[in-house]
């Protein structure tokens, strides 16, 4: 047994696009007719490119002029020379700093070596003095010792070559050289830095009036490039290409007419260059419709669109479900689709999605669902009325009774069974799922049990079973 919820809607191609030109111009070529099948990238129509080509030429000429002015401003020799002076001053400053750093490192090393020499000389002097003292103060004096050699060593360690005095002088000289060179390096660096500042000030002074002019001219060049790009795009858009493969469902415009932003176009009939007649039933329909607003109508099936292309290989149905039915609809549910114009045709589908928000239709809240057909048919056309039955519940091999046999009283469910005297006797049962034709029996009735219908008796049958006239027995 199964349960469906159904709603009607219009058949539509999955891919349907309104095509047209970006700018108004005269149509000079129409390569397709209504009903033609086209491939993606195929040329469909062309506008007269003359005015667009002339506008592009003008924009290119103006851009070249603005670019020449900008180049002349940028290449001015005064500012260029000032800029080179700044670069040179910065290079001199960098070289001065590097030279100062190198001199400082050299002097620092000299001071370090002199300090080491001084330390060594002081140690030697200390050793010589200790030897002299030991000589002059023996542990067991017998006679006055001769300590002249020790005295000579002390004198040499103090004032001789490599002595403390010489080492101290060398250290003081190295320290003084370091201080003098550092001071000189700072002075030279500041002098070089002042040269950089002077060069920059000169550059800024010379370019103070020129920089805004360059910026303003650069903006004009950028604007000119944008205008050229737009003009080139308008020229390119005089050729209309098919964005996708599909079928041409409508054309509104004939060769020689103005299309795009223009007006006065004719809706062409399928397979021909003739226009759809503006008389008879179609014209009468248009008079009472909203065709003047640009919406599709009897004599203008594409509305205000120049051309409409549909993907005829796949269709979808958008249908509104009342809120009680919409609550049962979910994506990926199976759908059976029938068509008013093709009563012998049934196609399977799948629920693609259901809208999260409702809309008011004649005072009733409805939710739109999109049904995607899983297969197509050459007879299907966009706009045909379709009935979508969504399978919301499906049970197999269950005990059922016909819905027409169920009696509801006081919140309970009964069926009539024949009594001993042939008169109907109500038998209660526990119902389950209520389908389109049958009701599931959970308990209270048994398979093969005879029940009675109004004016007829049938058997309770399993899912898919039918009932005949007269008495019958339930099935499982």
ChimeraX attribute file (.defattr): number of C-alpha atoms within 10 A of each C-alpha:
attribute: neighborCount
match mode: 1-to-1
recipient: residues
	/A:1	22
	/A:2	18
	/A:3	17
	/A:4	19
	/A:5	19
	/A:6	18
	/A:7	18
	/A:8	19
	/A:9	21
	/A:10	16
	/A:11	22
	/A:12	23
	/A:13	22
	/A:14	17
	/A:15	16
	/A:16	18
	/A:17	18
	/A:18	15
	/A:19	19
	/A:20	22
	/A:21	21
	/A:22	15
	/A:23	17
	/A:24	16
	/A:25	22
	/A:26	20
	/A:27	21
	/A:28	16
	/A:29	16
	/A:30	18
	/A:31	11
	/A:32	18
	/A:33	19
	/A:34	21
	/A:35	17
	/A:36	15
	/A:37	16
	/A:38	21
	/A:39	13
	/A:40	11
	/A:41	12
	/A:42	15
	/A:43	17
	/A:44	18
	/A:45	20
	/A:46	20
	/A:47	26
	/A:48	18
	/A:49	18
	/A:50	12
	/A:51	11
	/A:52	21
	/A:53	16
	/A:54	13
	/A:55	18
	/A:56	21
	/A:57	15
	/A:58	14
	/A:59	21
	/A:60	19
	/A:61	14
	/A:62	18
	/A:63	20
	/A:64	14
	/A:65	13
	/A:66	19
	/A:67	19
	/A:68	14
	/A:69	14
	/A:70	20
	/A:71	13
	/A:72	11
	/A:73	16
	/A:74	15
	/A:75	10
	/A:76	12
	/A:77	11
	/A:78	11
	/A:79	21
	/A:80	15
	/A:81	12
	/A:82	20
	/A:83	18
	/A:84	13
	/A:85	19
	/A:86	21
	/A:87	15
	/A:88	15
	/A:89	21
	/A:90	19
	/A:91	14
	/A:92	17
	/A:93	21
	/A:94	15
	/A:95	14
	/A:96	20
	/A:97	19
	/A:98	14
	/A:99	15
	/A:100	21
	/A:101	14
	/A:102	12
	/A:103	16
	/A:104	19
	/A:105	13
	/A:106	13
	/A:107	21
	/A:108	17
	/A:109	14
	/A:110	19
	/A:111	21
	/A:112	15
	/A:113	15
	/A:114	21
	/A:115	19
	/A:116	14
	/A:117	20
	/A:118	22
	/A:119	15
	/A:120	16
	/A:121	22
	/A:122	19
	/A:123	14
	/A:124	20
	/A:125	21
	/A:126	15
	/A:127	15
	/A:128	22
	/A:129	19
	/A:130	14
	/A:131	17
	/A:132	19
	/A:133	14
	/A:134	13
	/A:135	18
	/A:136	16
	/A:137	11
	/A:138	12
	/A:139	8
	/A:140	6
	/A:141	9
	/A:142	7
	/A:143	7
	/A:144	10
	/A:145	11
	/A:146	10
	/A:147	14
	/A:148	12
	/A:149	13
	/A:150	19
	/A:151	17
	/A:152	14
	/A:153	19
	/A:154	22
	/A:155	16
	/A:156	18
	/A:157	24
	/A:158	22
	/A:159	15
	/A:160	15
	/A:161	12
	/A:162	18
	/A:163	22
	/A:164	24
	/A:165	18
	/A:166	18
	/A:167	24
	/A:168	19
	/A:169	14
	/A:170	20
	/A:171	21
	/A:172	15
	/A:173	15
	/A:174	21
	/A:175	19
	/A:176	14
	/A:177	17
	/A:178	21
	/A:179	15
	/A:180	14
	/A:181	16
	/A:182	17
	/A:183	13
	/A:184	13
	/A:185	20
	/A:186	15
	/A:187	13
	/A:188	17
	/A:189	21
	/A:190	15
	/A:191	14
	/A:192	21
	/A:193	19
	/A:194	14
	/A:195	19
	/A:196	21
	/A:197	15
	/A:198	15
	/A:199	21
	/A:200	19
	/A:201	14
	/A:202	17
	/A:203	20
	/A:204	16
	/A:205	13
	/A:206	15
	/A:207	19
	/A:208	12
	/A:209	10
	/A:210	16
	/A:211	15
	/A:212	11
	/A:213	15
	/A:214	18
	/A:215	12
	/A:216	13
	/A:217	19
	/A:218	17
	/A:219	14
	/A:220	17
	/A:221	21
	/A:222	15
	/A:223	14
	/A:224	21
	/A:225	18
	/A:226	14
	/A:227	19
	/A:228	21
	/A:229	15
	/A:230	15
	/A:231	21
	/A:232	18
	/A:233	14
	/A:234	19
	/A:235	22
	/A:236	13
	/A:237	18
	/A:238	25
	/A:239	16
	/A:240	21
	/A:241	18
	/A:242	18
	/A:243	15
	/A:244	17
	/A:245	18
	/A:246	23
	/A:247	21
	/A:248	25
	/A:249	24
	/A:250	25
	/A:251	31
	/A:252	26
	/A:253	24
	/A:254	21
	/A:255	17
	/A:256	15
	/A:257	17
	/A:258	20
	/A:259	25
	/A:260	21
	/A:261	11
	/A:262	12
	/A:263	12
	/A:264	10
	/A:265	20
	/A:266	22
	/A:267	28
	/A:268	23
	/A:269	21
	/A:270	17
	/A:271	12
	/A:272	12
	/A:273	18
	/A:274	12
	/A:275	18
	/A:276	19
	/A:277	15
	/A:278	15
	/A:279	11
	/A:280	8
	/A:281	12
	/A:282	15
	/A:283	17
	/A:284	13
	/A:285	15
	/A:286	18
	/A:287	13
	/A:288	9
	/A:289	14
	/A:290	13
	/A:291	18
	/A:292	13
	/A:293	9
	/A:294	12
	/A:295	14
	/A:296	17
	/A:297	20
	/A:298	20
	/A:299	24
	/A:300	27
	/A:301	21
	/A:302	23
	/A:303	23
	/A:304	22
	/A:305	23
	/A:306	20
	/A:307	24
	/A:308	21
	/A:309	27
	/A:310	25
	/A:311	21
	/A:312	23
	/A:313	16
	/A:314	17
	/A:315	23
	/A:316	24
	/A:317	29
	/A:318	22
	/A:319	21
	/A:320	23
	/A:321	23
	/A:322	19
	/A:323	16
	/A:324	12
	/A:325	17
	/A:326	20
	/A:327	12
	/A:328	15
	/A:329	21
	/A:330	17
	/A:331	13
	/A:332	13
	/A:333	17
	/A:334	21
	/A:335	24
	/A:336	18
	/A:337	23
	/A:338	19
	/A:339	20
	/A:340	12
	/A:341	12
	/A:342	13
	/A:343	8
	/A:344	8
	/A:345	13
	/A:346	14
	/A:347	15
	/A:348	17
	/A:349	24
	/A:350	22
	/A:351	23
	/A:352	18
	/A:353	17
	/A:354	21
	/A:355	13
	/A:356	8
	/A:357	9
	/A:358	17
	/A:359	15
	/A:360	10
	/A:361	11
	/A:362	7
	/A:363	7
	/A:364	11
	/A:365	16
	/A:366	21
	/A:367	22
	/A:368	22
	/A:369	24
	/A:370	19
	/A:371	30
	/A:372	24
	/A:373	21
	/A:374	14
	/A:375	11
	/A:376	15
	/A:377	13
	/A:378	7
	/A:379	8
	/A:380	19
	/A:381	16
	/A:382	18
	/A:383	12
	/A:384	15
	/A:385	18
	/A:386	23
	/A:387	20
	/A:388	28
	/A:389	20
	/A:390	24
	/A:391	20
	/A:392	18
	/A:393	16
	/A:394	12
	/A:395	12
	/A:396	11
	/A:397	11
	/A:398	17
	/A:399	24
	/A:400	31
	/A:401	30
	/A:402	24
	/A:403	16
	/A:404	13
	/A:405	20
	/A:406	19
	/A:407	14
	/A:408	11
	/A:409	9
	/A:410	5
	/A:411	5
	/A:412	11
	/A:413	15
	/A:414	19
	/A:415	23
	/A:416	20
	/A:417	19
	/A:418	16
	/A:419	10
	/A:420	8
	/A:421	7
	/A:422	8
	/A:423	10
	/A:424	15
	/A:425	16
	/A:426	15
	/A:427	15
	/A:428	18
	/A:429	18
	/A:430	13
	/A:431	19
	/A:432	13
	/A:433	17
	/A:434	18
	/A:435	20
	/A:436	13
	/A:437	16
	/A:438	26
	/A:439	24
	/A:440	22
	/A:441	21
	/A:442	15
	/A:443	12
	/A:444	11
	/A:445	22
	/A:446	17
	/A:447	17
	/A:448	16
	/A:449	15
	/A:450	20
	/A:451	27
	/A:452	26
	/A:453	22
	/A:454	9
	/A:455	7
	/A:456	14
	/A:457	21
	/A:458	23
	/A:459	26
	/A:460	31
	/A:461	23
	/A:462	21
	/A:463	24
	/A:464	13
	/A:465	16
	/A:466	14
	/A:467	18
	/A:468	10
	/A:469	12
	/A:470	13
	/A:471	17
	/A:472	20
	/A:473	18
	/A:474	21
	/A:475	20
	/A:476	17
